[in-house]
């Protein structure tokens, strides 16, 4: 079958290990389903895999891709939940210490077909296109969990989204506005600030700018470059929900005095559960909210999407179609 896969790993030249070609057809074990992929979306996870983060040499060659929407063997239109938990795990899949994402231990979604545990399939509403649904299982699910599960935010609350532009950040802005939150966003790039307003931010600011109000929560995916601003932007008792550190994990000053004196909360968040993915899908179906898609390209041109992501030349998701 056709597939986009990692043949080798290179931290200095990650795209050197990317191959667009043929791989053997997958065989579904008992309890697993075979999904014909109609659309899949690109995540930073895919680029990091080519650098060896989360992907080991002994797992190669590995078909990349965490996200997909397609059709199962029975003709049902489905969205794939990409967190693979232990067969006997019960409860929140993100807390299973043996969990993995598709394309880490199990072959990913950038292919004609993908096999996943049958329990990982979520029905796709008719109102969502395959391209839209394929955006949801990683970036959008991460954003949903950050806002409404870990952040416990509700209509009327205020939130700051740091670093608007990436897949998670644009999802955070769009979902926060759809959920009735007051949304502030930052970016170093003027065009990305303008576009953040277009997709739902109430006000936008250059990175590091003092906000006119203190917010209930900050959604943090940047890390070192924005951490001090995140802490200083919170009201007493507010929360930072963090799901990534794209600018680096190490801090010169964690502002611990601010955190304990103002009784701030720092909450980690990673991916989301199948139940949360189902709720996210239903939220979009009910509200008419749709993922922001930067571009849709054939899977045969996947390298173009990887190159755009590596350059940071995106606002929204890259969707690959078959």
N, C-alpha and C positions, 0 to 999 in steps of 0.2 A: 504494500500500500504506500501511498505518498505520505511523507512526513518531514517535519522540520526538527532536526535533532542536534544535540551536542556530541561531536566526535572526539573532541579533546578540550582541555581546560587551559586557559591562559589568563593570568591576572593582568598582564600588560597589554595583551591584544585579544580580548575575549571573542571578538567576532571571527577570529581565525579558526575557531573550533566549530563554527556553525555550518551545518550541512543541510541543503534542501535536496531531498532525494527519496529513496525507497527504503522501507523497513518491512520486516515480516508482519503479516496480519496477526493481531493479538488473539489470544484464546482466553475466554472468560472462565475463571474458576467457578465452582459451585457457589451460588449466592451473589455472583457478580453479573452485571449487565453490559451488553455491548451497545454503545451509542454511536450512531452515524453523525459525525460532526458537521453542522451547517455553518457555524461561526465560532470563533475563539478570539480571545483578546489578550494583548500583550501586557505584561507587568514587569516592573523592575526585577522581580524575582527571576525572570527568564534571563535577563542580562547578568544578574549576579551568579546564576548557575554556571554560565560560561566562564566566570572568574573563579569557580570552585567554592562559592559560598553556598552551603547546603547540598552540594552535589560532589560526590566522591569519585575519584578516578575509576574505582572498581565497578561503579554503576554504569559506566559508559559502554556503548553509546546509549544516550537517554533522549527520548522524544521530549521536547520542551512543551510548556504550556500548562497553566493551572485551570484556566477558565474555558468553559464551552457550553454551548446550547446546541441541541440536535434532536434526533429522533431515536427512541429505543427500539428493541426488536419487535415490540407490539404495535409500533406506529404512533406511540405517544410522544408529543413534543415536550422536552424536558430541559431543565437547567441542571448542570452538574455541580454538586457541592464538592470542593476539591480537598477538604480535610479528610484524610484517611485515618481513622482511628482503629484500635485493636478490635478484632472480631467480637470479643466478649465485653467491650467497653460499654458502660451505661452512663448516660448523663452528658454533660458538657464535653463535646469532643475536643475542645481547645485545651482542656486540662489533662488529657491523656498524655503521660510522659513519653509514650511510644508512638504518638501521632506523627504523621508526615503530610506533606502536600504532594499532590500529583506532580510528577517530574523530579521528585527527590529519590524515592525508592521504587515507585510505580511509574510506568510510561505515561507521558503527558498528553495534552489535548491537541497539539498542532499536527494533526494527522487526519486521514480519512475516517478512522474509527478510534475510540478509546474505550477501555473496559474499566469499570468502577464498581464498588459494592452497590447492589441494588438499592440499599437504604440511602445512598447518596444522591438519589434522583429526586428533584423537585419539579412538580408540574409547571410548565410554562403557560401563562395565560395567552389566549388568542390575541389580546391587544398589544402584547409585546413582540416585537420582531426578534428573529434569531440574533441579529446583530446587537440589539439593545440588551437582550437577556444574557448574551455572552460577556457583557461588561461587569456583571453583578457579583460573581462568586468570590472574587478576591478584593479588589479595591473598594467596591461599593459595599460589600458585606463588612469589611474592616471599618468603613466609615459609619455604617449603621450601628454596629456594636459600640464604637467609640461614643457616639452621641447618646444613644437611647438605652443601652445596657450598662456600660461602664460609667458613662457620664450621667446617666439617670436624668437627662434633661427633658423638660416639658415645655409646652407652648408658653410663650412669654419670657422664657429665660434668654440670657444673652450668651453668645459664644464668639470666640476669636479663633479663626482658622489661619494658621501660620503657613506661609509659602504657597499661595494659591497658584495652580498651574498643573500640578501632577494629578494622576488619576485619583488618589485618595483625597487630595485637597479639593478638587472640583466636586467629587462626590459629597464631601462634607458640607460644602457650601450649598449645594442643591438640596440635599436631604434636610439640612438644618432649616432652610427657608420653607420647605414643604411641611416640616413639622411645627411651624409657627414660632421659630426662634428668631431673636434679633441677631443678625449675622454681621460680624466684622471680619475682614480679611486683609492680609498683608502680602506684598510681593516686592522684590527689587525692581521688577520689570513693569514699566508703565502700561504696556499693552496687556499684560496679564492682569493688572489691576482693573483696567477697563472691562476686560472680559469677565472678571469675577463679579462686577456689578451686573453685567448682562445675565448671568446665570443665577443671581439671587442674593448676593451680598448687599446689605443695606448701605454700608460704608466701607471704603478701602483705604489703605494707608501704605506708604513706603515702609519697608521692613525696619523695625526698631522705633517707629514713631509712637509717641505717647498717645494713647487712646483718650477720647473725651470722657469715657466712663470706665469703671472697673467692671469686668465681665464675670459671669457665673462660672464659666469654664473656658479653657483653652485646649484646642485640639492640636497636638504637637506631633509632627512627623519629621521635623528638620533636625532637632537635637542641639548640638553645641552652638550653632550660629544664632539661634533664636531663644535659647533657654532663659536668659536673664530677662528678656522682654516678656516672655510668657509669664514668669513668676511675678513681675511687676505689674502686669495687666490684670491680675486677679483681685476680686473683692475678698475681704476676710472670709475664710471658710470655703473659698472656691477650689476648683479642681483643675489640674492639668491631666489630660488623658493622653498618653503617649503610645504610639504604635510603631515608631521608626526613628532613626537617627541618620538621615541622609547626609548631614554635614559632619558627622562624626559623633561617637558616643562619649568621648572624654570631655569633662568640663573643667575650666580653670577655676570657676567659682559657682557652686551649686546654689548659692544664696540660701543656705540652710537656716540662717537667722530669720529671714523673711518667712520661710516655710513654717517654722515652728511658732514664731510670734503671731502670725496671722492665721495659724491653724489651717494651712493649705493642705490639700490632698494631692498626691501624685499617684496616678492609677495607670497601671500597664494594661495594654489591650492587644490582643493578637487574633486576627481572622475573625471567625464567628461560627456559630453552630448551624446545623441544617435547619433547625426551627427558626432561627433568626433569618436565614436566607429565605425561607418560606414567607416570613412576615415582610421582609424587604420586597419580595416579588409582589405580594399582595398590596403593599403600600403604593408601589409605582402603578400598579394596575388600577387602583381605586382613585388616585390623585391625578393621574395623567402625567406625573413627573417622569422624565426620561433621562437616561445617562447622556452625558456630554461625550460625543465621539469626535475625535480630531480627524480621523481618516479611516476609510474602509478600503482594504487592498486585498487582492487574491493571496492565498497562502503561499502560492508559488513565488511571490515577491516579498516574502517575510523579511529578508535581509534589509530591505528598505525601511521597514518598521523598526527593526533593531537599531539601525544606524540613526534614525530620527530620535529614538529614545536615548541613545548614548550621547547625542549632542544636546539633549534637553529641549529639542525643537518641537514641543508638543503642548497642547492645551486640551486635555481630555484623553480619551482612550484610542488606541490603535486596535482596530478589529480586522481579523484575518478571516476570509470566507472561502468556502469550498463550493 
